[in-house]
Amino acid sequence: MRCGTCCLKGGPILHHEDKKLLLAGHVGYQHLVTIRKGELALNPLSGKLEPVQKELIKVVGKENNWSCYFYDQKEASCTIYENRFLECRLLKCWDTSELISIIGKNTITRTGIINPDDPILWVIKTHERDCPLHEVENLILTLSQGTDKSKTLAKLTELVRKDLAIRSYALSELGLKAEFELFIFGRPLSKLLSDRGITVHMQKSKDSSLK
């Protein structure tokens, strides 16, 4: 119907069937963002923001919204329509049963589409270990309860610093392209905290403080 309603709400989650689009060069890492396990995301079945139960790879949005990167709003068309993703091919406005049947099933992860010899995998593992989202969520919960506020903010600040340091290392020492950062590491912790109403102040020294 080319109304673009679904495209404007966000791009699709990638499934194993979509690997061929990467291999053929129709889609690149720069077009993807990793939704880490535990990160809040819109559950299409419940319509609510909920922590995802496993890592997901999603098409990035445009600027400050989640509208699909490949949707041309001016032309009301998909720029890769002939090579679109599985979820896009199954979506029918008048009957969503096929799409609903695959939600959360047979999805891909970073390790499934990165060369197993790539040193960035070690950095991803380090990032997951040192900047775990479950710890961030626990600290946000503690903060909302109003206990040990300064101590909690200090812990969150340290996690933001670690997140920034690992990203900087990958960019400067491993030569990671900046356009691949959202796929390799997901959204910065500072952005995730900002979305939860916790302001992050970045200083020239690359230190950070929260409030």
C-alpha positions as CSV (number, residue, x, y, z in Angstrom):
1,M,0.0,0.0,0.0
2,R,3.1,2.2,0.3
3,C,1.6,4.1,3.3
4,G,4.9,3.8,5.2
5,T,3.3,3.5,8.6
6,C,5.3,0.4,9.7
7,C,8.5,1.8,8.1
8,L,8.2,5.0,10.1
9,K,7.7,3.0,13.3
10,G,11.0,1.3,12.9
11,G,13.1,-1.1,10.8
12,P,13.0,-4.9,11.0
13,I,14.8,-7.3,13.2
14,L,17.2,-9.6,11.2
15,H,16.7,-13.3,10.9
16,H,19.1,-16.0,9.5
17,E,17.3,-15.7,6.2
18,D,18.6,-12.2,5.9
19,K,22.3,-13.1,6.0
20,K,22.3,-13.4,2.2
21,L,21.5,-9.7,2.0
22,L,24.7,-9.0,3.9
23,L,26.8,-11.4,1.9
24,A,25.5,-9.9,-1.4
25,G,26.3,-6.4,-0.2
26,H,22.8,-5.0,-0.2
27,V,23.1,-4.2,3.5
28,G,26.2,-3.4,5.6
29,Y,27.1,-3.3,9.2
30,Q,26.7,0.5,9.0
31,H,22.9,-0.1,8.5
32,L,22.5,-2.1,11.7
33,V,22.3,-1.6,15.4
34,T,22.6,-4.2,18.1
35,I,19.9,-4.4,20.8
36,R,21.7,-6.0,23.7
37,K,20.1,-8.5,26.0
38,G,18.2,-6.7,28.7
39,E,17.8,-3.5,26.8
40,L,14.4,-1.9,26.8
41,A,12.7,-2.2,23.4
42,L,9.2,-2.1,22.1
43,N,7.6,-5.5,22.1
44,P,5.5,-5.7,18.9
45,L,3.2,-8.3,20.5
46,S,2.4,-6.4,23.8
47,G,3.0,-2.9,22.4
48,K,5.0,-2.1,25.6
49,L,8.6,-1.3,26.3
50,E,10.2,-4.5,27.8
51,P,13.7,-5.8,28.3
52,V,14.6,-8.0,25.3
53,Q,15.3,-11.6,26.3
54,K,18.2,-12.1,23.9
55,E,20.5,-10.1,21.6
56,L,18.8,-8.8,18.5
57,I,20.2,-7.1,15.3
58,K,17.9,-4.3,14.0
59,V,18.1,-1.9,11.1
60,V,19.2,1.5,12.4
61,G,16.9,4.5,12.4
62,K,17.3,7.9,10.9
63,E,18.7,10.8,13.0
64,N,16.9,10.9,16.3
65,N,14.0,8.5,15.5
66,W,13.6,4.8,14.7
67,S,12.1,5.2,11.2
68,C,13.7,2.6,8.9
69,Y,17.0,3.7,7.3
70,F,15.9,2.3,4.0
71,Y,12.5,4.1,3.8
72,D,12.4,7.1,1.5
73,Q,9.6,9.1,3.0
74,K,9.6,11.6,0.1
75,E,9.0,8.9,-2.5
76,A,7.0,6.7,-0.1
77,S,9.1,3.7,-1.0
78,C,11.7,1.2,0.2
79,T,15.2,1.8,-1.3
80,I,16.0,-1.9,-1.2
81,Y,12.5,-3.2,-2.0
82,E,13.8,-6.0,-4.3
83,N,16.2,-7.1,-1.6
84,R,14.1,-6.4,1.5
85,F,14.3,-8.3,4.8
86,L,12.2,-11.3,5.8
87,E,10.0,-9.4,8.2
88,C,9.3,-6.8,5.5
89,R,8.4,-9.5,3.0
90,L,6.0,-11.2,5.4
91,L,4.3,-8.0,6.6
92,K,0.7,-7.5,5.2
93,C,-1.3,-4.7,6.8
94,W,-4.5,-6.7,6.5
95,D,-3.1,-9.9,7.9
96,T,-0.1,-9.9,10.2
97,S,-0.3,-13.5,11.2
98,E,2.8,-14.6,9.1
99,L,4.9,-11.8,10.6
100,I,3.8,-12.5,14.1
101,S,4.6,-16.2,13.7
102,I,8.4,-15.4,13.3
103,I,8.8,-12.7,15.8
104,G,11.8,-13.6,18.0
105,K,12.5,-16.8,16.1
106,N,15.6,-17.7,14.2
107,T,17.1,-14.3,14.7
108,I,20.8,-13.5,14.2
109,T,23.5,-12.2,16.6
110,R,26.8,-10.4,16.1
111,T,28.8,-13.5,16.5
112,G,26.7,-15.1,13.7
113,I,27.7,-12.6,11.1
114,I,31.2,-11.5,12.1
115,N,34.3,-13.4,10.9
116,P,35.3,-15.7,13.8
117,D,38.9,-14.6,13.5
118,D,38.1,-10.9,13.8
119,P,39.7,-9.4,17.0
120,I,36.7,-7.2,17.5
121,L,34.9,-10.3,18.9
122,W,37.2,-10.2,21.9
123,V,36.4,-6.5,22.4
124,I,32.7,-7.3,22.2
125,K,33.1,-10.0,24.9
126,T,35.1,-7.5,27.1
127,H,32.4,-4.9,26.6
128,E,29.6,-7.3,27.6
129,R,31.6,-8.4,30.7
130,D,32.5,-4.9,31.8
131,C,29.4,-3.0,30.9
132,P,26.6,-5.5,31.6
133,L,23.1,-4.1,31.0
134,H,21.6,-6.2,33.9
135,E,23.8,-4.2,36.3
136,V,22.7,-0.9,34.7
137,E,19.1,-1.9,35.2
138,N,19.7,-2.9,38.8
139,L,21.4,0.5,39.5
140,I,18.5,2.4,37.8
141,L,16.1,0.5,40.0
142,T,18.1,1.3,43.1
143,L,18.2,5.0,42.0
144,S,14.4,5.0,41.6
145,Q,14.0,3.7,45.1
146,G,16.0,6.7,46.4
147,T,18.6,4.7,48.4
148,D,22.3,5.5,48.2
149,K,21.8,7.9,45.4
150,S,25.3,9.3,45.3
151,K,26.9,5.8,45.5
152,T,24.5,4.6,42.7
153,L,25.3,7.5,40.4
154,A,29.0,6.9,41.0
155,K,28.6,3.3,39.9
156,L,26.6,4.3,36.8
157,T,29.3,6.9,36.0
158,E,32.0,4.3,36.1
159,L,30.0,2.1,33.7
160,V,29.6,5.0,31.3
161,R,33.3,5.6,31.4
162,K,34.1,2.0,30.7
163,D,31.7,1.9,27.9
164,L,33.2,5.0,26.4
165,A,36.8,3.7,26.9
166,I,36.1,0.4,25.1
167,R,34.5,2.1,22.2
168,S,37.4,4.6,21.9
169,Y,39.9,1.7,22.0
170,A,38.1,-0.1,19.2
171,L,38.0,3.1,17.1
172,S,41.6,4.3,17.7
173,E,43.6,1.1,18.2
174,L,41.7,-1.5,16.1
175,G,40.6,0.9,13.4
176,L,36.9,0.2,13.8
177,K,34.9,2.5,11.5
178,A,32.7,4.9,13.4
179,E,29.8,3.9,11.2
180,F,30.0,0.3,12.6
181,E,29.9,1.3,16.3
182,L,26.2,0.8,16.8
183,F,26.4,-2.6,15.4
184,I,29.5,-3.7,17.3
185,F,28.6,-2.3,20.7
186,G,24.9,-1.2,20.5
187,R,23.8,2.2,21.7
188,P,26.1,4.0,24.2
189,L,25.2,3.7,27.8
190,S,25.0,7.4,28.0
191,K,22.1,7.4,25.4
192,L,20.3,4.5,27.2
193,L,20.5,6.4,30.5
194,S,19.4,9.7,28.9
195,D,16.3,7.8,27.5
196,R,15.5,6.9,31.1
197,G,15.8,10.5,32.4
198,I,19.3,10.3,33.7
199,T,21.4,13.1,32.3
200,V,24.9,12.5,31.3
201,H,27.4,15.4,31.1
202,M,30.5,14.7,29.0
203,Q,33.6,16.7,29.9
204,K,36.6,17.6,27.7
205,S,38.7,15.1,29.6
206,K,36.2,12.4,28.4
207,D,35.1,11.9,32.0
208,S,31.4,11.8,32.6
209,S,29.1,12.7,35.4
210,L,25.4,11.9,36.0
211,K,22.5,13.4,37.8
